[in-house]
């Protein structure tokens, strides 16, 4: 998967996690967190190989940080 695809998948998982939290389906959240962890590992590998993300990916990453902040609140 490309870094853009990984970041988009991560975004989908953030929304899925938010929905599961609202529905109090805590057992299912564990699977989402595990999948997010795998994506983070893949993204770390990409970043270590190339030294940085593509500019398009940085925009997606900024949006993900904003969404993640909303999840925490």
Secondary structure, DSSP 8 states (H G I E B T S, - for coil): --HHHHHHHHHHHHHHHHHHHHTT-HHHHHHHHHHHHHHHHHHHHHHHHHSS--HHHHHHHHHHHHHHHHHH-
